[in-house]
Amino acid sequence: MRLRLPHLRRNVHDRGALEPVAASLRELASLERSCRRCPLYRHATQAVPGEGPRRSALMLVGEQPGNDEDLAGRPFVGPAGRVLDAALAEAGIERAKVFITNAVKHFKFVPRGKRRLHQRPNAEEIDACRVWYESERRLVRPRLIVALGGSAARAVFGKAMTIAQARGRIHDLPGGGHAAVTIHPSFLLRLRDPADKARQRRLFVGDLRRAGAFVAA
């Protein structure tokens, strides 16, 4: 029996690495689940592919799966996902119409007893996983990509960017398309001061509302 191998092409954004070319999001998700491009797969339960319609006008990119996402195999289903869902609803955006993914597809953590504590992915891990983000972008072809946090911004722009530096503007992307930057919803979970949390949440919803208005124009 002849085995069918995925097509590969040279990915100029990833230091000459071979980029898999998938014909559909389902095929791409299958390739992502077999990814061995960095060591994170060794301890994670599974890769977590992006999720949403093939032709979404809006694409949201987070940092990485958390504990709940690692177990469920779906992005943004844990506490940060609930914050995101509420903010999207307030901004007038239907989550079902948005393609949601992460810069890194495997959960990076340190064990603490029975708990698994989130660790931020480093630049090498983000860059190694960027091939999957690029493949998702190519298939979905969104009008606007919103990077949620600094790790996501590195994946989207291919370089380190601070949220304060990039927030509040629509950026042109090489090869077409546009991108914006805002906070990751988990940032709101870490805030303890109620007034500060309320202010930051208003800013976050405002960023999402502007993104929705941009793709609807």
LOZA-805027 format. One record per atom (N, C-alpha, C): atom name; x, y, z; residue in three letters. Coordinates in Angstrom, 2 decimals, always signed. Example, Ala and Ser with C-alpha at 12.3 -4.5 7.8 and 13.67 -1.06 7.14 Angstrom:
BEGIN
site/xx/yy/zz/code
N/+13.19/-5.69/+7.80/ALA
CA/+12.30/-4.50/+7.80/ALA
C/+13.20/-3.30/+7.80/ALA
N/+12.85/-2.25/+7.08/SER
CA/+13.67/-1.06/+7.14/SER
C/+12.90/+0.03/+7.87/SER
//
This chain:
BEGIN
site/xx/yy/zz/code
N/+0.85/-1.19/+0.00/MET
CA/+0.00/+0.00/+0.00/MET
C/+0.88/+1.24/+0.00/MET
N/+0.56/+2.20/-0.85/ARG
CA/+1.35/+3.41/-0.93/ARG
C/+0.85/+4.42/+0.11/ARG
N/+1.78/+4.98/+0.88/LEU
CA/+1.41/+5.95/+1.88/LEU
C/+1.37/+7.33/+1.27/LEU
N/+0.34/+8.10/+1.61/ARG
CA/+0.21/+9.46/+1.10/ARG
C/+0.85/+10.42/+2.10/ARG
N/+1.89/+11.12/+1.67/LEU
CA/+2.60/+12.04/+2.54/LEU
C/+2.11/+13.46/+2.28/LEU
N/+2.09/+14.32/+3.32/PRO
CA/+1.66/+15.70/+3.11/PRO
C/+2.63/+16.44/+2.22/PRO
N/+2.10/+17.33/+1.38/HIS
CA/+2.95/+18.16/+0.54/HIS
C/+3.73/+19.13/+1.42/HIS
N/+4.94/+19.43/+1.00/LEU
CA/+5.79/+20.34/+1.77/LEU
C/+6.29/+21.44/+0.84/LEU
N/+6.51/+22.63/+1.42/ARG
CA/+7.13/+23.69/+0.65/ARG
C/+8.07/+24.46/+1.58/ARG
N/+8.96/+25.21/+1.00/ARG
CA/+9.91/+25.97/+1.79/ARG
C/+9.22/+27.17/+2.44/ARG
N/+9.38/+27.29/+3.74/ASN
CA/+8.76/+28.39/+4.49/ASN
C/+9.83/+29.44/+4.77/ASN
N/+9.75/+30.58/+4.08/VAL
CA/+10.79/+31.60/+4.20/VAL
C/+10.75/+32.31/+5.54/VAL
N/+9.65/+32.15/+6.30/HIS
CA/+9.55/+32.83/+7.58/HIS
C/+10.14/+32.00/+8.71/HIS
N/+10.59/+30.80/+8.47/ASP
CA/+11.00/+29.92/+9.56/ASP
C/+12.38/+29.32/+9.31/ASP
N/+13.33/+30.19/+8.91/ARG
CA/+14.73/+29.81/+8.76/ARG
C/+14.91/+28.58/+7.86/ARG
N/+14.15/+28.55/+6.77/GLY
CA/+14.35/+27.48/+5.79/GLY
C/+13.65/+26.19/+6.11/GLY
N/+12.81/+26.15/+7.17/ALA
CA/+12.12/+24.91/+7.52/ALA
C/+11.09/+24.57/+6.46/ALA
N/+10.77/+23.28/+6.36/LEU
CA/+9.74/+22.85/+5.43/LEU
C/+8.36/+23.07/+6.03/LEU
N/+7.50/+23.71/+5.25/GLU
CA/+6.16/+24.03/+5.71/GLU
C/+5.15/+23.08/+5.10/GLU
N/+4.34/+22.41/+5.92/PRO
CA/+3.31/+21.53/+5.37/PRO
C/+2.22/+22.33/+4.69/PRO
N/+1.75/+21.84/+3.57/VAL
CA/+0.67/+22.50/+2.84/VAL
C/-0.56/+21.62/+2.94/VAL
N/-1.57/+22.08/+3.65/ALA
CA/-2.81/+21.33/+3.83/ALA
C/-3.90/+21.95/+2.97/ALA
N/-4.79/+21.12/+2.47/ALA
CA/-5.88/+21.59/+1.62/ALA
C/-7.09/+22.03/+2.42/ALA
N/-7.15/+21.67/+3.71/SER
CA/-8.30/+22.02/+4.54/SER
C/-7.84/+22.19/+5.98/SER
N/-8.68/+22.82/+6.79/LEU
CA/-8.37/+22.98/+8.21/LEU
C/-8.32/+21.64/+8.91/LEU
N/-9.16/+20.71/+8.49/ARG
CA/-9.14/+19.38/+9.10/ARG
C/-7.82/+18.68/+8.82/ARG
N/-7.34/+18.78/+7.58/GLU
CA/-6.06/+18.16/+7.25/GLU
C/-4.93/+18.84/+8.01/GLU
N/-5.00/+20.17/+8.11/LEU
CA/-3.97/+20.90/+8.85/LEU
C/-3.97/+20.50/+10.32/LEU
N/-5.15/+20.35/+10.93/ALA
CA/-5.23/+19.95/+12.33/ALA
C/-4.59/+18.59/+12.54/ALA
N/-4.77/+17.68/+11.59/SER
CA/-4.16/+16.36/+11.70/SER
C/-2.64/+16.47/+11.68/SER
N/-2.11/+17.34/+10.83/LEU
CA/-0.66/+17.54/+10.78/LEU
C/-0.16/+18.19/+12.06/LEU
N/-0.91/+19.13/+12.59/GLU
CA/-0.51/+19.81/+13.83/GLU
C/-0.42/+18.81/+14.98/GLU
N/-1.33/+17.85/+15.01/ARG
CA/-1.34/+16.89/+16.11/ARG
C/-0.12/+15.97/+16.10/ARG
N/+0.54/+15.88/+14.96/SER
CA/+1.74/+15.04/+14.88/SER
C/+3.02/+15.88/+14.94/SER
N/+2.90/+17.15/+15.34/CYS
CA/+4.05/+18.05/+15.32/CYS
C/+5.11/+17.64/+16.35/CYS
N/+6.37/+17.67/+15.90/ARG
CA/+7.51/+17.40/+16.76/ARG
C/+8.58/+18.48/+16.57/ARG
N/+8.16/+19.67/+16.24/ARG
CA/+9.10/+20.74/+15.88/ARG
C/+9.83/+21.32/+17.10/ARG
N/+9.27/+21.13/+18.30/CYS
CA/+9.95/+21.57/+19.52/CYS
C/+9.63/+20.55/+20.61/CYS
N/+10.31/+20.58/+21.75/PRO
CA/+10.12/+19.53/+22.76/PRO
C/+8.80/+19.58/+23.53/PRO
N/+7.97/+20.60/+23.34/LEU
CA/+6.77/+20.74/+24.17/LEU
C/+5.79/+19.59/+24.01/LEU
N/+5.82/+18.90/+22.87/TYR
CA/+4.88/+17.80/+22.64/TYR
C/+5.11/+16.63/+23.62/TYR
N/+6.31/+16.54/+24.17/ARG
CA/+6.66/+15.38/+24.99/ARG
C/+5.82/+15.27/+26.26/ARG
N/+5.39/+16.39/+26.80/HIS
CA/+4.68/+16.36/+28.08/HIS
C/+3.22/+16.80/+27.96/HIS
N/+2.87/+17.47/+26.88/ALA
CA/+1.48/+17.89/+26.69/ALA
C/+0.59/+16.69/+26.37/ALA
N/-0.68/+16.80/+26.67/THR
CA/-1.63/+15.73/+26.35/THR
C/-1.82/+15.61/+24.85/THR
N/-1.90/+16.75/+24.16/GLN
CA/-2.17/+16.77/+22.73/GLN
C/-1.93/+18.17/+22.19/GLN
N/-1.75/+18.27/+20.89/ALA
CA/-1.73/+19.58/+20.25/ALA
C/-3.15/+20.12/+20.20/ALA
N/-3.27/+21.44/+20.24/VAL
CA/-4.59/+22.09/+20.18/VAL
C/-4.64/+22.96/+18.93/VAL
N/-5.26/+22.48/+17.85/PRO
CA/-5.34/+23.28/+16.62/PRO
C/-6.29/+24.45/+16.77/PRO
N/-6.24/+25.36/+15.80/GLY
CA/-7.19/+26.45/+15.75/GLY
C/-8.59/+25.93/+15.46/GLY
N/-9.59/+26.81/+15.70/GLU
CA/-10.99/+26.39/+15.59/GLU
C/-11.81/+27.55/+15.05/GLU
N/-12.67/+27.26/+14.09/GLY
CA/-13.56/+28.29/+13.55/GLY
C/-13.81/+28.07/+12.07/GLY
N/-14.62/+28.93/+11.46/PRO
CA/-14.94/+28.78/+10.04/PRO
C/-13.73/+28.98/+9.14/PRO
N/-13.74/+28.33/+7.99/ARG
CA/-12.64/+28.41/+7.02/ARG
C/-12.44/+29.82/+6.49/ARG
N/-13.52/+30.58/+6.35/ARG
CA/-13.41/+31.92/+5.77/ARG
C/-13.83/+32.98/+6.78/ARG
N/-13.25/+32.94/+7.96/SER
CA/-13.54/+33.94/+8.98/SER
C/-12.88/+35.27/+8.62/SER
N/-13.64/+36.35/+8.76/ALA
CA/-13.05/+37.67/+8.52/ALA
C/-12.12/+38.07/+9.65/ALA
N/-12.36/+37.52/+10.85/LEU
CA/-11.58/+37.87/+12.03/LEU
C/-10.90/+36.63/+12.60/LEU
N/-9.61/+36.77/+12.89/MET
CA/-8.82/+35.68/+13.45/MET
C/-8.17/+36.17/+14.74/MET
N/-8.38/+35.44/+15.83/LEU
CA/-7.76/+35.78/+17.11/LEU
C/-6.65/+34.78/+17.41/LEU
N/-5.50/+35.29/+17.82/VAL
CA/-4.35/+34.45/+18.12/VAL
C/-3.95/+34.66/+19.57/VAL
N/-4.05/+33.60/+20.38/GLY
CA/-3.62/+33.66/+21.76/GLY
C/-2.19/+33.18/+21.93/GLY
N/-1.82/+32.89/+23.17/GLU
CA/-0.44/+32.49/+23.46/GLU
C/-0.23/+30.99/+23.27/GLU
N/-0.92/+30.18/+24.07/GLN
CA/-0.77/+28.73/+24.04/GLN
C/-1.96/+28.12/+24.75/GLN
N/-2.21/+26.83/+24.59/PRO
CA/-3.28/+26.18/+25.36/PRO
C/-2.94/+26.19/+26.84/PRO
N/-3.97/+26.29/+27.67/GLY
CA/-3.81/+26.12/+29.10/GLY
C/-4.15/+24.69/+29.49/GLY
N/-4.28/+24.46/+30.78/ASN
CA/-4.58/+23.11/+31.27/ASN
C/-5.89/+22.57/+30.70/ASN
N/-6.94/+23.37/+30.72/ASP
CA/-8.25/+22.92/+30.24/ASP
C/-8.21/+22.65/+28.74/ASP
N/-7.53/+23.53/+28.01/GLU
CA/-7.44/+23.37/+26.56/GLU
C/-6.62/+22.14/+26.18/GLU
N/-5.57/+21.89/+26.94/ASP
CA/-4.73/+20.71/+26.71/ASP
C/-5.54/+19.42/+26.87/ASP
N/-6.42/+19.40/+27.84/LEU
CA/-7.23/+18.20/+28.07/LEU
C/-8.37/+18.08/+27.07/LEU
N/-8.96/+19.22/+26.68/ALA
CA/-10.12/+19.19/+25.78/ALA
C/-9.72/+19.15/+24.31/ALA
N/-8.52/+19.62/+23.98/GLY
CA/-8.10/+19.66/+22.58/GLY
C/-8.73/+20.80/+21.80/GLY
N/-9.24/+21.83/+22.51/ARG
CA/-9.88/+22.99/+21.88/ARG
C/-9.32/+24.26/+22.49/ARG
N/-9.19/+25.34/+21.70/PRO
CA/-8.64/+26.59/+22.22/PRO
C/-9.64/+27.39/+23.03/PRO
N/-9.16/+28.07/+24.06/PHE
CA/-9.93/+29.02/+24.85/PHE
C/-11.23/+28.44/+25.39/PHE
N/-11.12/+27.35/+26.14/VAL
CA/-12.29/+26.77/+26.80/VAL
C/-12.17/+26.83/+28.33/VAL
N/-11.06/+27.36/+28.83/GLY
CA/-10.84/+27.47/+30.27/GLY
C/-11.24/+28.84/+30.79/GLY
N/-10.71/+29.26/+31.95/PRO
CA/-11.06/+30.56/+32.53/PRO
C/-10.80/+31.74/+31.60/PRO
N/-9.65/+31.77/+30.92/ALA
CA/-9.38/+32.86/+29.98/ALA
C/-10.35/+32.83/+28.82/ALA
N/-10.77/+31.65/+28.42/GLY
CA/-11.75/+31.52/+27.35/GLY
C/-13.10/+32.09/+27.74/GLY
N/-13.47/+31.91/+29.00/ARG
CA/-14.75/+32.48/+29.46/ARG
C/-14.69/+34.00/+29.50/ARG
N/-13.54/+34.54/+29.89/VAL
CA/-13.36/+36.00/+29.85/VAL
C/-13.45/+36.49/+28.40/VAL
N/-12.81/+35.77/+27.49/LEU
CA/-12.86/+36.15/+26.08/LEU
C/-14.28/+36.07/+25.54/LEU
N/-15.00/+35.02/+25.86/ASP
CA/-16.38/+34.87/+25.38/ASP
C/-17.24/+36.04/+25.82/ASP
N/-17.12/+36.43/+27.08/ALA
CA/-17.92/+37.54/+27.60/ALA
C/-17.55/+38.85/+26.92/ALA
N/-16.25/+39.06/+26.69/ALA
CA/-15.81/+40.29/+26.04/ALA
C/-16.26/+40.34/+24.58/ALA
N/-16.18/+39.20/+23.89/LEU
CA/-16.67/+39.15/+22.51/LEU
C/-18.16/+39.47/+22.45/LEU
N/-18.92/+38.89/+23.36/ALA
CA/-20.37/+39.15/+23.38/ALA
C/-20.65/+40.62/+23.61/ALA
N/-19.93/+41.23/+24.54/GLU
CA/-20.14/+42.66/+24.82/GLU
C/-19.73/+43.51/+23.62/GLU
N/-18.74/+43.06/+22.87/ALA
CA/-18.29/+43.79/+21.69/ALA
C/-19.18/+43.54/+20.47/ALA
N/-20.17/+42.65/+20.62/GLY
CA/-21.07/+42.37/+19.50/GLY
C/-20.51/+41.43/+18.47/GLY
N/-19.59/+40.54/+18.89/ILE
CA/-18.94/+39.59/+17.98/ILE
C/-19.35/+38.18/+18.36/ILE
N/-19.82/+37.41/+17.39/GLU
CA/-20.18/+36.01/+17.63/GLU
C/-18.93/+35.15/+17.57/GLU
N/-18.64/+34.44/+18.65/ARG
CA/-17.45/+33.59/+18.65/ARG
C/-17.51/+32.55/+17.54/ARG
N/-18.69/+32.05/+17.22/ALA
CA/-18.82/+31.01/+16.20/ALA
C/-18.38/+31.49/+14.83/ALA
N/-18.29/+32.81/+14.63/LYS
CA/-17.89/+33.36/+13.34/LYS
C/-16.41/+33.74/+13.30/LYS
N/-15.70/+33.50/+14.41/VAL
CA/-14.30/+33.90/+14.53/VAL
C/-13.41/+32.66/+14.50/VAL
N/-12.27/+32.76/+13.83/PHE
CA/-11.28/+31.68/+13.89/PHE
C/-10.34/+31.99/+15.05/PHE
N/-10.24/+31.05/+16.00/ILE
CA/-9.46/+31.27/+17.22/ILE
C/-8.36/+30.22/+17.29/ILE
N/-7.15/+30.67/+17.54/THR
CA/-6.01/+29.76/+17.59/THR
C/-4.99/+30.28/+18.61/THR
N/-3.84/+29.62/+18.67/ASN
CA/-2.76/+30.03/+19.57/ASN
C/-1.43/+30.05/+18.83/ASN
N/-0.53/+30.88/+19.32/ALA
CA/+0.80/+30.95/+18.73/ALA
C/+1.55/+29.63/+18.89/ALA
N/+1.36/+28.97/+20.02/VAL
CA/+1.99/+27.68/+20.32/VAL
C/+0.89/+26.66/+20.53/VAL
N/+1.05/+25.48/+19.97/LYS
CA/-0.04/+24.51/+19.94/LYS
C/+0.01/+23.49/+21.08/LYS
N/+1.10/+23.43/+21.83/HIS
CA/+1.20/+22.50/+22.96/HIS
C/+1.30/+23.28/+24.27/HIS
N/+0.76/+22.70/+25.33/PHE
CA/+0.75/+23.31/+26.66/PHE
C/+2.14/+23.21/+27.28/PHE
N/+2.69/+24.34/+27.69/LYS
CA/+3.97/+24.38/+28.40/LYS
C/+3.68/+24.64/+29.87/LYS
N/+4.19/+23.78/+30.74/PHE
CA/+3.85/+23.88/+32.15/PHE
C/+4.96/+23.29/+33.02/PHE
N/+4.85/+23.57/+34.33/VAL
CA/+5.68/+22.90/+35.33/VAL
C/+4.74/+22.23/+36.32/VAL
N/+5.00/+20.97/+36.70/PRO
CA/+4.11/+20.29/+37.66/PRO
C/+4.33/+20.80/+39.08/PRO
N/+3.23/+21.01/+39.79/ARG
CA/+3.27/+21.39/+41.20/ARG
C/+2.27/+20.50/+41.93/ARG
N/+2.72/+19.36/+42.42/GLY
CA/+1.81/+18.40/+43.01/GLY
C/+0.88/+17.86/+41.93/GLY
N/-0.43/+18.00/+42.16/LYS
CA/-1.40/+17.54/+41.17/LYS
C/-1.73/+18.61/+40.13/LYS
N/-1.19/+19.80/+40.32/ARG
CA/-1.48/+20.91/+39.41/ARG
C/-0.41/+21.03/+38.34/ARG
N/-0.77/+21.63/+37.23/ARG
CA/+0.18/+21.96/+36.16/ARG
C/+0.14/+23.46/+35.96/ARG
N/+1.23/+24.13/+36.29/LEU
CA/+1.27/+25.58/+36.25/LEU
C/+1.80/+26.06/+34.90/LEU
N/+1.05/+26.96/+34.31/HIS
CA/+1.41/+27.55/+33.01/HIS
C/+2.79/+28.18/+33.03/HIS
N/+3.55/+27.95/+31.96/GLN
CA/+4.81/+28.64/+31.72/GLN
C/+4.74/+29.33/+30.37/GLN
N/+5.25/+30.53/+30.29/ARG
CA/+5.21/+31.27/+29.03/ARG
C/+6.16/+30.64/+28.01/ARG
N/+5.72/+30.42/+26.78/PRO
CA/+6.63/+29.88/+25.76/PRO
C/+7.73/+30.87/+25.43/PRO
N/+8.91/+30.33/+25.11/ASN
CA/+10.02/+31.22/+24.77/ASN
C/+10.03/+31.51/+23.26/ASN
N/+10.95/+32.36/+22.85/ALA
CA/+10.99/+32.80/+21.46/ALA
C/+11.22/+31.63/+20.50/ALA
N/+12.07/+30.70/+20.86/GLU
CA/+12.36/+29.56/+19.99/GLU
C/+11.11/+28.69/+19.80/GLU
N/+10.35/+28.50/+20.86/GLU
CA/+9.13/+27.69/+20.76/GLU
C/+8.07/+28.38/+19.92/GLU
N/+7.94/+29.70/+20.09/ILE
CA/+6.99/+30.46/+19.28/ILE
C/+7.38/+30.41/+17.81/ILE
N/+8.67/+30.61/+17.53/ASP
CA/+9.14/+30.62/+16.15/ASP
C/+9.02/+29.24/+15.51/ASP
N/+9.27/+28.18/+16.28/ALA
CA/+9.14/+26.83/+15.75/ALA
C/+7.70/+26.52/+15.37/ALA
N/+6.75/+27.08/+16.13/CYS
CA/+5.33/+26.81/+15.91/CYS
C/+4.71/+27.76/+14.90/CYS
N/+5.45/+28.77/+14.47/ARG
CA/+4.88/+29.79/+13.59/ARG
C/+4.42/+29.22/+12.26/ARG
N/+5.01/+28.10/+11.85/VAL
CA/+4.62/+27.46/+10.61/VAL
C/+3.13/+27.10/+10.62/VAL
N/+2.60/+26.72/+11.79/TRP
CA/+1.19/+26.35/+11.88/TRP
C/+0.30/+27.58/+11.82/TRP
N/+0.71/+28.65/+12.49/TYR
CA/-0.04/+29.90/+12.39/TYR
C/-0.10/+30.37/+10.94/TYR
N/+1.05/+30.32/+10.25/GLU
CA/+1.08/+30.76/+8.85/GLU
C/+0.17/+29.90/+7.98/GLU
N/+0.13/+28.61/+8.24/SER
CA/-0.73/+27.72/+7.47/SER
C/-2.20/+28.02/+7.73/SER
N/-2.54/+28.28/+9.00/GLU
CA/-3.92/+28.63/+9.33/GLU
C/-4.32/+29.95/+8.66/GLU
N/-3.42/+30.90/+8.72/ARG
CA/-3.69/+32.20/+8.09/ARG
C/-3.92/+32.05/+6.59/ARG
N/-3.12/+31.20/+5.96/ARG
CA/-3.25/+31.01/+4.52/ARG
C/-4.59/+30.38/+4.15/ARG
N/-5.06/+29.46/+4.97/LEU
CA/-6.34/+28.79/+4.69/LEU
C/-7.54/+29.69/+5.02/LEU
N/-7.48/+30.39/+6.14/VAL
CA/-8.61/+31.19/+6.59/VAL
C/-8.71/+32.51/+5.84/VAL
N/-7.58/+33.12/+5.57/ARG
CA/-7.50/+34.40/+4.86/ARG
C/-8.35/+35.48/+5.53/ARG
N/-8.10/+35.75/+6.81/PRO
CA/-8.89/+36.75/+7.53/PRO
C/-8.57/+38.17/+7.06/PRO
N/-9.54/+39.05/+7.20/ARG
CA/-9.29/+40.47/+6.93/ARG
C/-8.44/+41.09/+8.03/ARG
N/-8.66/+40.62/+9.26/LEU
CA/-7.93/+41.18/+10.39/LEU
C/-7.54/+40.07/+11.35/LEU
N/-6.30/+40.11/+11.82/ILE
CA/-5.80/+39.20/+12.84/ILE
C/-5.56/+40.01/+14.11/ILE
N/-6.08/+39.55/+15.22/VAL
CA/-5.86/+40.22/+16.50/VAL
C/-4.95/+39.34/+17.36/VAL
N/-3.79/+39.86/+17.69/ALA
CA/-2.85/+39.16/+18.56/ALA
C/-3.21/+39.46/+20.01/ALA
N/-3.47/+38.41/+20.77/LEU
CA/-3.83/+38.56/+22.18/LEU
C/-2.58/+38.36/+23.03/LEU
N/-1.88/+39.43/+23.32/GLY
CA/-0.69/+39.34/+24.15/GLY
C/+0.61/+39.35/+23.36/GLY
N/+1.73/+39.46/+24.10/GLY
CA/+3.03/+39.60/+23.48/GLY
C/+3.50/+38.38/+22.72/GLY
N/+3.24/+37.18/+23.25/SER
CA/+3.66/+35.96/+22.55/SER
C/+2.94/+35.83/+21.22/SER
N/+1.65/+36.15/+21.21/ALA
CA/+0.89/+36.11/+19.97/ALA
C/+1.40/+37.16/+18.99/ALA
N/+1.75/+38.33/+19.49/ALA
CA/+2.27/+39.39/+18.61/ALA
C/+3.56/+38.93/+17.94/ALA
N/+4.41/+38.20/+18.66/ARG
CA/+5.63/+37.70/+18.03/ARG
C/+5.31/+36.75/+16.89/ARG
N/+4.32/+35.89/+17.09/ALA
CA/+3.94/+34.95/+16.04/ALA
C/+3.37/+35.69/+14.83/ALA
N/+2.54/+36.69/+15.08/VAL
CA/+1.86/+37.40/+13.98/VAL
C/+2.84/+38.27/+13.19/VAL
N/+3.72/+38.97/+13.90/PHE
CA/+4.62/+39.91/+13.24/PHE
C/+6.01/+39.36/+12.98/PHE
N/+6.32/+38.20/+13.57/GLY
CA/+7.63/+37.60/+13.35/GLY
C/+8.74/+38.27/+14.13/GLY
N/+8.40/+39.08/+15.11/LYS
CA/+9.41/+39.75/+15.93/LYS
C/+8.77/+40.16/+17.24/LYS
N/+9.61/+40.45/+18.24/ALA
CA/+9.10/+40.87/+19.54/ALA
C/+8.47/+42.25/+19.44/ALA
N/+7.31/+42.42/+20.06/MET
CA/+6.63/+43.71/+20.10/MET
C/+5.97/+43.85/+21.46/MET
N/+6.00/+45.04/+22.02/THR
CA/+5.28/+45.28/+23.26/THR
C/+3.84/+45.66/+22.93/THR
N/+2.93/+45.32/+23.83/ILE
CA/+1.53/+45.65/+23.62/ILE
C/+1.34/+47.16/+23.58/ILE
N/+2.02/+47.87/+24.49/ALA
CA/+1.89/+49.33/+24.52/ALA
C/+2.37/+49.96/+23.21/ALA
N/+3.38/+49.36/+22.61/GLN
CA/+3.94/+49.89/+21.36/GLN
C/+2.98/+49.69/+20.19/GLN
N/+2.27/+48.58/+20.16/ALA
CA/+1.49/+48.22/+18.98/ALA
C/-0.01/+48.43/+19.13/ALA
N/-0.49/+48.59/+20.35/ARG
CA/-1.93/+48.64/+20.60/ARG
C/-2.57/+49.91/+20.04/ARG
N/-3.83/+49.80/+19.64/GLY
CA/-4.58/+50.98/+19.21/GLY
C/-4.44/+51.32/+17.74/GLY
N/-3.71/+50.51/+16.98/ARG
CA/-3.52/+50.78/+15.55/ARG
C/-3.78/+49.52/+14.74/ARG
N/-4.12/+49.69/+13.48/ILE
CA/-4.23/+48.60/+12.54/ILE
C/-2.93/+48.56/+11.73/ILE
N/-2.28/+47.42/+11.73/HIS
CA/-0.98/+47.28/+11.06/HIS
C/-1.16/+46.49/+9.76/HIS
N/-0.46/+46.92/+8.73/ASP
CA/-0.41/+46.14/+7.49/ASP
C/+0.55/+44.97/+7.67/ASP
N/+0.19/+43.81/+7.13/LEU
CA/+1.03/+42.63/+7.20/LEU
C/+1.66/+42.34/+5.84/LEU
N/+2.89/+41.83/+5.83/PRO
CA/+3.50/+41.42/+4.56/PRO
C/+2.64/+40.37/+3.86/PRO
N/+2.46/+40.51/+2.58/GLY
CA/+1.67/+39.56/+1.83/GLY
C/+0.18/+39.83/+1.88/GLY
N/-0.22/+40.95/+2.49/GLY
CA/-1.62/+41.30/+2.56/GLY
C/-2.23/+41.01/+3.91/GLY
N/-3.34/+41.63/+4.17/GLY
CA/-4.02/+41.46/+5.44/GLY
C/-3.57/+42.50/+6.46/GLY
N/-4.25/+42.49/+7.59/HIS
CA/-4.00/+43.48/+8.63/HIS
C/-4.00/+42.81/+9.99/HIS
N/-3.40/+43.48/+10.96/ALA
CA/-3.31/+42.93/+12.32/ALA
C/-3.44/+44.03/+13.35/ALA
N/-3.94/+43.65/+14.51/ALA
CA/-4.02/+44.53/+15.67/ALA
C/-3.51/+43.76/+16.88/ALA
N/-3.21/+44.49/+17.95/VAL
CA/-2.65/+43.87/+19.16/VAL
C/-3.44/+44.36/+20.37/VAL
N/-3.75/+43.45/+21.26/THR
CA/-4.38/+43.79/+22.53/THR
C/-3.85/+42.84/+23.60/THR
N/-4.40/+42.91/+24.79/ILE
CA/-3.96/+42.05/+25.88/ILE
C/-4.51/+40.63/+25.72/ILE
N/-3.89/+39.69/+26.41/HIS
CA/-4.46/+38.35/+26.51/HIS
C/-5.50/+38.38/+27.62/HIS
N/-6.65/+37.73/+27.44/PRO
CA/-7.68/+37.78/+28.49/PRO
C/-7.22/+37.26/+29.85/PRO
N/-6.21/+36.41/+29.89/SER
CA/-5.72/+35.92/+31.18/SER
C/-5.12/+37.05/+32.02/SER
N/-4.70/+38.13/+31.37/PHE
CA/-4.18/+39.30/+32.09/PHE
C/-5.25/+39.84/+33.04/PHE
N/-6.50/+39.84/+32.59/LEU
CA/-7.58/+40.35/+33.43/LEU
C/-7.79/+39.47/+34.66/LEU
N/-7.54/+38.17/+34.52/LEU
CA/-7.71/+37.26/+35.65/LEU
C/-6.67/+37.49/+36.74/LEU
N/-5.55/+38.04/+36.36/ARG
CA/-4.46/+38.25/+37.34/ARG
C/-4.59/+39.57/+38.10/ARG
N/-5.45/+40.47/+37.63/LEU
CA/-5.59/+41.76/+38.29/LEU
C/-6.40/+41.63/+39.57/LEU
N/-5.94/+42.27/+40.63/ARG
CA/-6.61/+42.17/+41.92/ARG
C/-7.42/+43.43/+42.25/ARG
N/-6.97/+44.58/+41.80/ASP
CA/-7.68/+45.81/+42.10/ASP
C/-8.94/+45.91/+41.24/ASP
N/-10.13/+45.99/+41.84/PRO
CA/-11.37/+46.01/+41.06/PRO
C/-11.46/+47.15/+40.07/PRO
N/-11.01/+48.34/+40.45/ALA
CA/-11.10/+49.49/+39.55/ALA
C/-10.18/+49.29/+38.35/ALA
N/-8.97/+48.80/+38.61/ASP
CA/-8.03/+48.56/+37.52/ASP
C/-8.55/+47.47/+36.59/ASP
N/-9.11/+46.42/+37.18/LYS
CA/-9.66/+45.33/+36.36/LYS
C/-10.80/+45.82/+35.47/LYS
N/-11.68/+46.64/+36.04/ALA
CA/-12.80/+47.18/+35.25/ALA
C/-12.30/+48.06/+34.12/ALA
N/-11.28/+48.89/+34.41/ARG
CA/-10.73/+49.77/+33.37/ARG
C/-10.08/+48.96/+32.26/ARG
N/-9.28/+47.97/+32.63/GLN
CA/-8.59/+47.15/+31.62/GLN
C/-9.59/+46.33/+30.80/GLN
N/-10.65/+45.90/+31.43/ARG
CA/-11.66/+45.15/+30.70/ARG
C/-12.36/+46.04/+29.67/ARG
N/-12.66/+47.28/+30.05/ARG
CA/-13.27/+48.22/+29.09/ARG
C/-12.36/+48.44/+27.89/ARG
N/-11.07/+48.58/+28.15/LEU
CA/-10.11/+48.77/+27.06/LEU
C/-10.07/+47.54/+26.15/LEU
N/-10.11/+46.36/+26.77/PHE
CA/-10.08/+45.11/+26.00/PHE
C/-11.32/+44.98/+25.13/PHE
N/-12.48/+45.23/+25.70/VAL
CA/-13.72/+45.17/+24.92/VAL
C/-13.68/+46.21/+23.81/VAL
N/-13.14/+47.38/+24.10/GLY
CA/-13.01/+48.41/+23.07/GLY
C/-12.13/+47.96/+21.92/GLY
N/-11.03/+47.29/+22.22/ASP
CA/-10.16/+46.76/+21.16/ASP
C/-10.91/+45.76/+20.29/ASP
N/-11.67/+44.87/+20.93/LEU
CA/-12.43/+43.88/+20.17/LEU
C/-13.54/+44.54/+19.35/LEU
N/-14.18/+45.55/+19.92/ARG
CA/-15.24/+46.25/+19.20/ARG
C/-14.68/+46.92/+17.94/ARG
N/-13.51/+47.54/+18.05/ARG
CA/-12.88/+48.17/+16.87/ARG
C/-12.52/+47.12/+15.83/ARG
N/-12.06/+45.95/+16.30/ALA
CA/-11.74/+44.87/+15.36/ALA
C/-12.99/+44.42/+14.62/ALA
N/-14.10/+44.29/+15.34/GLY
CA/-15.34/+43.90/+14.70/GLY
C/-15.82/+44.93/+13.70/GLY
N/-15.67/+46.21/+14.05/ALA
CA/-16.08/+47.28/+13.13/ALA
C/-15.20/+47.29/+11.89/ALA
N/-13.91/+46.99/+12.05/PHE
CA/-13.00/+46.98/+10.90/PHE
C/-13.38/+45.91/+9.90/PHE
N/-13.67/+44.70/+10.36/VAL
CA/-13.97/+43.62/+9.42/VAL
C/-15.38/+43.76/+8.84/VAL
N/-16.25/+44.53/+9.53/ALA
CA/-17.61/+44.71/+9.03/ALA
C/-17.71/+45.86/+8.04/ALA
N/-16.69/+46.72/+7.99/ALA
CA/-16.75/+47.90/+7.12/ALA
C/-16.68/+47.50/+5.64/ALA
//
